[in-house]
Amino acid sequence: MHPDPSDPWQIRSAGVVLTGALGGIGIVCAQHLHAAGARLVLTDRVAEGEAAEILSAAGLHDADYVKADVRREDEISVLFEEACTRLGGEPDVVCVHTGVVGSSPIEQYGTAEFDELMAVNLRGSFLTAREVSRRWRSGGRPGNLIFTTSWVQDVPWPEIAPYSASKAAIRSLMRSFARELAPHGIRCNALAPGIVGVGMAKRQWDTDPSYRARAERAIPLGGLQTPESVADAMLFLASPRSAYMTGSTLLVDGGASLYPMD
């Protein structure tokens, strides 16, 4: 069967839940999924009023939004109940994209900051994936889980040690989900971006010459990564084009993971 040229990603009308949807990368992923015809339920910790403004500015007027804190089991449960109602059934794809990052020399990194980062990145990923996996299993239906990790899961980039550790842990978590859920038709993969030109990385690139010099040395293809390149990779993993993949990490990092940074 030849793919429909009007639906190249083959996810038109697929129900997709995207966590961390209002960040610099997440909102672009939402735009690309929306353009491909997916029916979206987006979530973040941002209040509904502010979220509506962000979504309107991004051209996502008809995307559903549910405020949820991924650290909390009860809010994750409500999120998926709401998603099921709004999509008219369980989602086909869940993109576990929530993440925070902080920068500090490793010996100065505070315990509270460490705990908060792990709660959002690792606990939040686990709770989200566990909840939807339970729902897919209980309904006897297949599913597609996509985790967001990072190129620094393998590279000790300075001053973000807890973030790197959280992303390495998420990759391991993804592989465990993939191994246990494959017999039930549930696929689990990860997307690992490089140094993306949004948020903290963009600020440091623009204001810190030493950071920029180190980052430029670390990216063989040169320049900061665009969030659009991350979104394209997410579309691939969300689509049937990746149907024979599970337990894999798709590195989209401009080659940054190939070389040591010094």
GIZI-V247559 format. One record per residue. RES is the residue in three letters. SS is DSSP state (2 for helix, 1 for strand, 0 for the rest). OMEGA is omega as a letter, one per 30 degrees, with the letter a starting at -180 (NA if undefined). D_LAST is the distance of its C-alpha to the last C-alpha in Angstrom with 1 decimal. Layout:
res = <RES;RES>
ss = <SS;SS>
omega = <OMEGA;OMEGA>
d_last = <D_LAST;D_LAST>
//
This chain:
res = <MET;HIS;PRO;ASP;PRO;SER;ASP;PRO;TRP;GLN;ILE;ARG;SER;ALA;GLY;VAL;VAL;LEU;THR;GLY;ALA;LEU;GLY;GLY;ILE;GLY;ILE;VAL;CYS;ALA;GLN;HIS;LEU;HIS;ALA;ALA;GLY;ALA;ARG;LEU;VAL;LEU;THR;ASP;ARG;VAL;ALA;GLU;GLY;GLU;ALA;ALA;GLU;ILE;LEU;SER;ALA;ALA;GLY;LEU;HIS;ASP;ALA;ASP;TYR;VAL;LYS;ALA;ASP;VAL;ARG;ARG;GLU;ASP;GLU;ILE;SER;VAL;LEU;PHE;GLU;GLU;ALA;CYS;THR;ARG;LEU;GLY;GLY;GLU;PRO;ASP;VAL;VAL;CYS;VAL;HIS;THR;GLY;VAL;VAL;GLY;SER;SER;PRO;ILE;GLU;GLN;TYR;GLY;THR;ALA;GLU;PHE;ASP;GLU;LEU;MET;ALA;VAL;ASN;LEU;ARG;GLY;SER;PHE;LEU;THR;ALA;ARG;GLU;VAL;SER;ARG;ARG;TRP;ARG;SER;GLY;GLY;ARG;PRO;GLY;ASN;LEU;ILE;PHE;THR;THR;SER;TRP;VAL;GLN;ASP;VAL;PRO;TRP;PRO;GLU;ILE;ALA;PRO;TYR;SER;ALA;SER;LYS;ALA;ALA;ILE;ARG;SER;LEU;MET;ARG;SER;PHE;ALA;ARG;GLU;LEU;ALA;PRO;HIS;GLY;ILE;ARG;CYS;ASN;ALA;LEU;ALA;PRO;GLY;ILE;VAL;GLY;VAL;GLY;MET;ALA;LYS;ARG;GLN;TRP;ASP;THR;ASP;PRO;SER;TYR;ARG;ALA;ARG;ALA;GLU;ARG;ALA;ILE;PRO;LEU;GLY;GLY;LEU;GLN;THR;PRO;GLU;SER;VAL;ALA;ASP;ALA;MET;LEU;PHE;LEU;ALA;SER;PRO;ARG;SER;ALA;TYR;MET;THR;GLY;SER;THR;LEU;LEU;VAL;ASP;GLY;GLY;ALA;SER;LEU;TYR;PRO;MET;ASP>
ss = <0;0;0;0;2;2;2;0;0;0;0;0;0;0;1;1;1;1;1;0;0;0;0;0;0;2;2;2;2;2;2;2;2;2;2;0;0;0;1;1;1;1;1;1;0;0;0;2;2;2;2;2;2;2;2;2;2;0;0;0;0;0;0;1;1;1;1;0;0;0;0;0;2;2;2;2;2;2;2;2;2;2;2;2;2;2;2;0;0;0;0;0;1;1;1;1;0;0;0;0;0;0;0;0;0;2;2;2;0;0;2;2;2;2;2;2;2;2;2;2;2;2;2;2;2;2;2;2;2;2;2;2;2;2;2;2;2;2;2;0;0;0;1;1;1;1;1;1;0;0;2;2;2;0;0;0;0;0;0;0;2;2;2;2;2;2;2;2;2;2;2;2;2;2;2;2;2;2;2;2;2;2;2;2;0;1;1;1;1;1;1;1;1;0;0;1;0;0;2;2;2;2;2;2;2;2;2;0;2;2;2;2;2;2;2;2;2;2;0;0;0;0;0;0;1;0;2;2;2;2;2;2;2;2;2;2;2;2;0;2;2;2;0;0;0;0;0;0;1;1;1;1;0;0;0;2;2;2;0;0;0;0>
omega = <l;l;l;a;l;a;a;a;l;l;l;a;l;l;a;l;a;l;a;a;a;l;a;l;a;a;l;l;l;l;a;l;l;l;l;l;l;l;a;l;a;l;l;l;a;l;a;a;l;l;l;l;l;a;l;l;a;a;a;a;a;l;l;l;l;l;l;l;a;l;a;a;a;a;l;l;l;l;a;l;l;a;a;l;a;l;a;a;a;l;l;a;l;l;a;a;a;l;l;l;l;a;l;l;a;a;l;a;a;l;l;l;l;a;l;l;l;l;l;a;a;l;a;l;l;a;l;a;a;a;a;l;l;a;l;a;a;l;l;a;l;l;a;l;l;l;l;l;a;l;a;l;a;a;a;l;a;l;l;a;a;l;l;l;a;a;l;l;l;l;l;l;l;a;l;l;a;a;a;a;a;a;a;l;l;a;l;l;l;l;a;l;l;a;a;a;l;l;a;a;l;l;a;l;a;a;a;a;a;l;a;l;l;a;l;l;a;a;a;l;l;l;l;l;l;l;l;l;l;a;l;l;l;l;l;a;l;a;l;l;l;a;a;l;l;a;a;l;l;l;l;a;a;a;a;a;a;a;l;a;a;NA>
d_last = <48.9;47.1;45.0;46.6;45.0;45.8;43.8;40.7;38.9;42.1;41.6;44.4;46.2;43.8;43.4;39.9;38.7;35.3;34.0;31.7;33.4;33.3;29.6;27.8;26.9;30.1;32.5;31.3;31.5;35.0;36.0;35.0;36.8;39.8;39.9;40.0;43.1;41.9;43.9;41.5;41.6;38.7;37.8;35.8;36.6;37.8;41.5;43.7;44.6;41.1;40.1;43.1;41.9;38.3;39.8;42.4;39.9;38.0;41.2;41.4;44.9;46.2;43.4;44.4;42.5;42.7;41.2;39.8;37.5;35.7;35.6;39.4;41.3;44.4;42.7;41.0;44.5;46.0;43.2;44.1;47.9;47.5;45.4;48.1;50.8;49.2;48.1;51.4;49.9;46.6;43.5;42.4;38.6;36.7;33.2;31.6;29.2;29.5;26.3;25.1;21.8;21.2;18.4;18.5;16.7;17.7;20.3;21.9;22.3;26.1;28.1;30.1;27.0;25.7;29.2;29.6;26.3;27.3;30.9;30.0;27.3;28.5;32.1;32.7;31.4;33.5;36.6;36.5;36.0;38.7;41.2;41.2;41.1;44.2;45.9;45.1;46.3;49.4;50.3;49.7;47.5;44.2;41.1;37.6;34.8;31.4;28.7;25.6;22.5;18.9;15.8;14.3;17.1;14.9;11.3;10.9;9.9;10.5;14.2;15.9;16.4;20.1;19.6;17.3;19.9;22.7;21.4;21.0;24.5;25.9;24.9;26.7;29.6;29.8;30.2;32.9;34.8;34.5;35.9;38.7;39.8;39.7;43.3;44.3;42.9;40.1;36.7;33.4;30.1;26.8;24.9;21.1;19.9;16.5;15.7;19.4;20.7;23.0;23.3;20.6;17.8;20.1;21.0;17.5;16.7;20.0;20.0;16.7;15.1;11.8;11.6;12.7;10.2;7.3;9.7;10.8;7.7;7.9;11.6;13.0;16.4;15.6;16.9;17.6;19.6;23.3;25.3;27.7;25.5;25.3;29.0;29.7;28.0;30.0;33.1;32.5;32.2;35.2;37.3;39.3;37.1;34.8;37.9;37.0;33.6;33.3;30.6;27.9;24.7;24.3;20.7;20.8;17.2;16.7;14.7;11.9;12.5;12.3;8.6;5.7;3.8;0.0>
//
